[in-house]
Amino acid sequence: MGFAGVLVGLTASQIRGAVGQAGFAAAAMSAVLAMAAFMPRPFATLDPLRLRMRYLAEPEELTKQRLLDTRILVYRFTDSSLQRKARLVTGAVIMLAFSVVLSGLGATL
């Protein structure tokens, strides 16, 4: 993310032609994707006190089943959130690579 920001700053003052503008846009997009990837995400957790108070008088098997169901739900939520972040980081790296190539071409043409 920092490199994308530096690249945007370096190319902003020396944009020449369509290739340079495309390099600038790719660097800016890379920075936006990287920032989106590093935004804090909500993290689901179990509240042990609430669990204890709710299931204290319930049969042990029901409590275990509820706990397992909750852990599965938390895992699914966390897994999908991390996959989304991984796609954003991948997109940011690809856009950064494009911006380096386009900025180099724009500077030499």
Rosetta blueprint (number, residue, H / E / L):
1 M L
2 G H
3 F H
4 A H
5 G H
6 V H
7 L H
8 V H
9 G H
10 L H
11 T H
12 A H
13 S L
14 Q L
15 I L
16 R L
17 G H
18 A H
19 V H
20 G H
21 Q H
22 A H
23 G H
24 F H
25 A H
26 A H
27 A H
28 A H
29 M H
30 S H
31 A H
32 V H
33 L H
34 A H
35 M H
36 A H
37 A H
38 F L
39 M L
40 P L
41 R L
42 P L
43 F L
44 A L
45 T L
46 L L
47 D L
48 P H
49 L H
50 R H
51 L H
52 R H
53 M H
54 R H
55 Y H
56 L L
57 A L
58 E L
59 P L
60 E H
61 E H
62 L H
63 T H
64 K H
65 Q H
66 R H
67 L H
68 L H
69 D H
70 T H
71 R H
72 I H
73 L H
74 V H
75 Y H
76 R H
77 F H
78 T H
79 D H
80 S H
81 S H
82 L H
83 Q H
84 R H
85 K H
86 A H
87 R H
88 L H
89 V H
90 T H
91 G H
92 A H
93 V H
94 I H
95 M H
96 L H
97 A H
98 F H
99 S H
100 V H
101 V H
102 L H
103 S H
104 G H
105 L H
106 G H
107 A H
108 T H
109 L L
